[in-house]
């Protein structure tokens, strides 16, 4: 007898910022985390470096999942759990947020009937389950449905789309004990001075020159430098222990290397997720790195000479272009106080229907 085909799962596949992945209603997935993770791995086609028998596209940027449900919390519309899936390893991690995937959560909530949209703009308040923090997504709507067509351009994504304004609150210490989880502005791992910061995501900030780089290397050169990637892994694992994330921190902290800007921005970055180089930079990785730079004594603060005081819109250069990050940080407080953070992203619905896991 031929075995029955696996049961399909309702799903939207969406691009959020410079990432894409599967968006699911929590009610459509198993409640048991182990069964849920097994199902998602089979949907994505993991483990397999090509993910040929699943929906993943053979990169960590395209092996992501958002699980969304109506929230029972006051003044919150939906709860959002982000899961990072491995590509060639059967890993499912909830250790971090993803600000890019977040960029399409509000639209998914409307598409899935979890939030009713009226007028020409929707504002969706989102509880980020991974960190216990709040985000607000504002985007255009027409006839009660999200509008994806627009004139906003973000580097790392071809073409134009409708803008999504993301603002964040309570992001300090998203996965650790605080904004600077080691209690120090600087630490040393593997002979490299670092700053450990967590403003939405645990991040290790270091200067590129300390790793023998210029900071302007193209993505392909970094990806092919096995000695560098091994050193990045040692660096982030040592930082993970200092940040209280333990010895098995598979997906965080991320690493962001800083260099002087050279393309009209304010800082040039090369980031790693967690070991492979990013083709651009993650939203929360950028926010955390800029937060460190704005704090006296942290790695990279010397690059802020000449920046105005007060709230900042910082132009962050990355391998694909630029990312604008809004930060309001009170450095007179001890520890420094994050008043707010935000970015402008875009998102697009790629398909809606039923996805079928491999057997």
ABEGO torsion letter per residue (X at the ends): XBBBBBBBBBBBBBBBEABBBBBBBAAABBABAAAAAAAAAAAAGOBBAAGAABABAGBAAABBBBBBBBBABBGBABBBBBBBBBAABBBBBAABBBAAAAAAAAAAAAAAGABBBBEABBBBBBBBAAAGBBBBBBBBBBGGBBBABBABBBBGBBEBBBBBBBBBBGABGAABAEABAAGBABBBBGGBBBBBBBBGBBBBBBBAAAAGBAGABBAAAAAABAAAAAAAAAAAAAAAAAAGAEAABAAOBBBBBBBBBAAGBABBBBBBOAABBBABBBAAAAAAAAAAAABBGBBGAAAABGBBBEBBBBBBBBAAEBBBBBBBBBAABOBBBBABBBBBBBBBBABBEBBBBBX
